[in-house]
Amino acid sequence: MRVLVTGAAGYVGNAVVHQLAAASHQVVALVHESEPRAAEGVEIRHGSLLDPESLSAAVRGVDGVVHLAALSRVREAAADPLRYYRVNVVGTLTFSKH
């Protein structure tokens, strides 16, 4: 199965990527900016939850998605709640349309 993992550069996303690869799945890692410590054979795609075009490209050719992309720092969320809302809520809604 070809599986897209959003948030693949994060702690949980990286663990999921490695477990899927170890289970012989074809893994596509979607990252925003950083490069994950991906297992061998993992395809890296760059994109943003807020960019519909990059999301359309990211889901192309995959059979399933594990959506783990989010902002998660509590202090930053308190200081800039609209940014967190935009990425975590609007980004997920944008992603769900693809």
N, C-alpha and C positions, 0 to 999 in steps of 0.2 A: 504494500500500500504506500502511496506517495502522500506524505503528511507535511503540511505547513505548520510551523510553530512560530507564533508571534511572540515577541519578547524573548527571543532565544538567547540574547546576551545577558539576561538577568540570571539570578541564582537558580530559581525554579525552572525557568525556560531552558537553561543550559543542561540541567539534570534530565529534563524530559527529552531533549535532543539526543543526549547520549544513550538513554534507555531505549528510545525508538530505534536508533542506529544499531544498538546491540541486539535488538530483536529483528534485525534484517529488514526494517522498513527503509524506504527511500525518504530522506528527510530534507526539507527545505526550511532553512532558518531565516525568518524575517527579522531584521534588526533595523533600528533607526539610524544610529551613528556608529556605534562601536562594533568591533569584530568579536564575535564569541569565540570561545575556545572550543571550536567545533570538532566533532569526531571526523575521522577520515571519510571522505565521500559525501559529506553534507554540503548541499548547495546553499550558498549565502545569497540572499536577496535583500536589498536596502529599500526601505519605504517608511511611510508615516501613516498612522491611523487617520490623520487629518487630510491626507492626499488621496482622493478617490482613484486617480490614475495609477498611483503606485500600488494601491490595493488590488485593482483589477489585474495588474501585471503579476502581483504576488500570488494570487489564487489560481492563476492560469496553470492548468495541467496537474492540479493536486486532487486527491480523492477525499481528503479530510483536513480539518484544521483543529489545532489546539491553541486557543486564544489566551495568552498569558501577558500580553503587553499592557502596561499600566504604569502610572506614576504612583509611588507608594511612600513617600517621605512625609510623615505627619506634620512636622514643623513647617516644611515648605508648603504643604497644603493649607495650613492655617494662614500663612503669609500671602499666598496667591491662590485662593480657592477657585477662581475662574479658570486658571490654567489647568488645574487638576480636573475640573468639571469638563472642560473642553476635550482634554485627552481621554480621560477615563469614561465619560458618558457619551459625548458626541462622537469621539473616535470609535468607540465600540458600536454605536448605532450606524456610523458610516461603514464600518467593516462588515456589519451584518447584512448590508445591502448588496455585498459582492459575493 
